[in-house]
Amino acid sequence: MDYNKISALLEKYWEGESSLEEEALLRNFFSTPHHDLPDELQEAAPLFQYFHEEAEKVWEAPSAKVVKLSPLQHWMKYAAVLLMAIGIGYALKQHQHREKAVIVAMKAQDMEDPQKAYAETKRALQLLAKNLNKGTSKMQKLSYFNEATAVIEGKD
């Protein structure tokens, strides 16, 4: 094929104006090695050789083997999902039961008066804060213990 015609096709390709047939001509031309190519054609040769090789690989690709899996083969997954669903259901049931118990307890304590309800809530939050402060002090002691352990281990 004439190098001038290939140069013209290559120029159309770089401009994005080439057709699919012209691109196929370029791939076919560059699929065989040419030792006397001009410099401007030698620059494009590796690109079109790559395109040609990849197109051949697509047709030569081996088909993937299909492996059928039995649904019972992964029984642990199904068991885990079932246990999680049961656990979530149980937790929701317990939450509803606790809400009902709190409502019944509030009615029993006659908490319909807003001032009484406020005072009871304040007392409960103070008790909670007191217990949290106890936990914080225990965690500080644990932190000191961890620091001392790290110092001792560092000297060994």
HUJOMO-V331570 format. One record per residue. N is the residue number from 1. RES is the residue in three letters. NEAR is the number of other ideal C-beta (glycine too) atoms within 10 Angstrom. Layout:
n=N res=RES near=NEAR
n=N res=RES near=NEAR
This chain:
n=1 res=MET near=10
n=2 res=ASP near=7
n=3 res=TYR near=15
n=4 res=ASN near=9
n=5 res=LYS near=11
n=6 res=ILE near=20
n=7 res=SER near=14
n=8 res=ALA near=13
n=9 res=LEU near=18
n=10 res=LEU near=21
n=11 res=GLU near=12
n=12 res=LYS near=15
n=13 res=TYR near=17
n=14 res=TRP near=10
n=15 res=GLU near=8
n=16 res=GLY near=6
n=17 res=GLU near=9
n=18 res=SER near=18
n=19 res=SER near=11
n=20 res=LEU near=7
n=21 res=GLU near=8
n=22 res=GLU near=15
n=23 res=GLU near=15
n=24 res=ALA near=14
n=25 res=LEU near=16
n=26 res=LEU near=23
n=27 res=ARG near=18
n=28 res=ASN near=12
n=29 res=PHE near=21
n=30 res=PHE near=23
n=31 res=SER near=15
n=32 res=THR near=8
n=33 res=PRO near=8
n=34 res=HIS near=14
n=35 res=HIS near=4
n=36 res=ASP near=7
n=37 res=LEU near=16
n=38 res=PRO near=12
n=39 res=ASP near=6
n=40 res=GLU near=12
n=41 res=LEU near=18
n=42 res=GLN near=12
n=43 res=GLU near=11
n=44 res=ALA near=18
n=45 res=ALA near=16
n=46 res=PRO near=10
n=47 res=LEU near=13
n=48 res=PHE near=19
n=49 res=GLN near=15
n=50 res=TYR near=12
n=51 res=PHE near=16
n=52 res=HIS near=18
n=53 res=GLU near=11
n=54 res=GLU near=10
n=55 res=ALA near=13
n=56 res=GLU near=11
n=57 res=LYS near=9
n=58 res=VAL near=7
n=59 res=TRP near=6
n=60 res=GLU near=7
n=61 res=ALA near=8
n=62 res=PRO near=5
n=63 res=SER near=5
n=64 res=ALA near=6
n=65 res=LYS near=5
n=66 res=VAL near=5
n=67 res=VAL near=5
n=68 res=LYS near=5
n=69 res=LEU near=7
n=70 res=SER near=7
n=71 res=PRO near=7
n=72 res=LEU near=7
n=73 res=GLN near=9
n=74 res=HIS near=11
n=75 res=TRP near=10
n=76 res=MET near=8
n=77 res=LYS near=9
n=78 res=TYR near=11
n=79 res=ALA near=10
n=80 res=ALA near=11
n=81 res=VAL near=10
n=82 res=LEU near=10
n=83 res=LEU near=10
n=84 res=MET near=10
n=85 res=ALA near=10
n=86 res=ILE near=10
n=87 res=GLY near=10
n=88 res=ILE near=10
n=89 res=GLY near=10
n=90 res=TYR near=10
n=91 res=ALA near=10
n=92 res=LEU near=10
n=93 res=LYS near=10
n=94 res=GLN near=10
n=95 res=HIS near=10
n=96 res=GLN near=10
n=97 res=HIS near=10
n=98 res=ARG near=10
n=99 res=GLU near=10
n=100 res=LYS near=10
n=101 res=ALA near=10
n=102 res=VAL near=11
n=103 res=ILE near=11
n=104 res=VAL near=10
n=105 res=ALA near=10
n=106 res=MET near=14
n=107 res=LYS near=10
n=108 res=ALA near=8
n=109 res=GLN near=11
n=110 res=ASP near=9
n=111 res=MET near=17
n=112 res=GLU near=9
n=113 res=ASP near=10
n=114 res=PRO near=8
n=115 res=GLN near=7
n=116 res=LYS near=13
n=117 res=ALA near=14
n=118 res=TYR near=11
n=119 res=ALA near=12
n=120 res=GLU near=14
n=121 res=THR near=11
n=122 res=LYS near=10
n=123 res=ARG near=10
n=124 res=ALA near=10
n=125 res=LEU near=10
n=126 res=GLN near=10
n=127 res=LEU near=10
n=128 res=LEU near=10
n=129 res=ALA near=10
n=130 res=LYS near=9
n=131 res=ASN near=10
n=132 res=LEU near=10
n=133 res=ASN near=10
n=134 res=LYS near=10
n=135 res=GLY near=9
n=136 res=THR near=9
n=137 res=SER near=10
n=138 res=LYS near=10
n=139 res=MET near=9
n=140 res=GLN near=10
n=141 res=LYS near=9
n=142 res=LEU near=10
n=143 res=SER near=10
n=144 res=TYR near=9
n=145 res=PHE near=10
n=146 res=ASN near=10
n=147 res=GLU near=10
n=148 res=ALA near=10
n=149 res=THR near=10
n=150 res=ALA near=9
n=151 res=VAL near=9
n=152 res=ILE near=9
n=153 res=GLU near=8
n=154 res=GLY near=7
n=155 res=LYS near=5
n=156 res=ASP near=4
